[in-house]
Amino acid sequence: MPIAAHLSEHLARKQIKFDIASHRRTKTAITSAKASHISADCLAKGVVLRARDGYFVAVLPASLRINMSRLDKLVGETCALATESELDQLFEDCAHGAVPPVGECYGLDVVVEASICDAPDVYFEGGDHTTLVHVSPEQFAQLSENARFAHFAAARE
């Protein structure tokens, strides 16, 4: 599967220069990083959450996890993870569970863990479980220009 249509169109519209890194089929961001031989600090994963007014995407390095109390405080309400069926409806052009961390092209607000900006390169899910999109940190910042940047992540346990 090539990268998701919405994502591909968004990258073209924003004139983002990118390349593709293919890897064996994986189920998690951490295993995608390992399969691609890249640092989990450089792999931006998207986690979809439900809030009172709808859904949003939290973007953070695969090496970290969301600290829900920090995120709830940041957005001003208690949030919950979107269900698998909700993800399928929101990301119709993506494989089941393969969420690109570029919510804008799906009409979703985005909050980005600021530490991802420290990565020398940024990789992210292309919409399937075998393709990563590789961009520079500057290009990722351009993709995330409408996002809110904050610290809401914690070390993985």
Secondary structure by P-SEA (a helix, b strand, c coil): ccccaaaaaaaaaacccbbbbbbcccccaaaaaaaaccccccbbbbbbbbcccbbbbbbbccccccaaaaaaaaacbbbbcccaaaaaaacccccccccccccccccbbbbcccccccccbbbbbcccccbbbbbcaaaaaaaaccccccccccccc
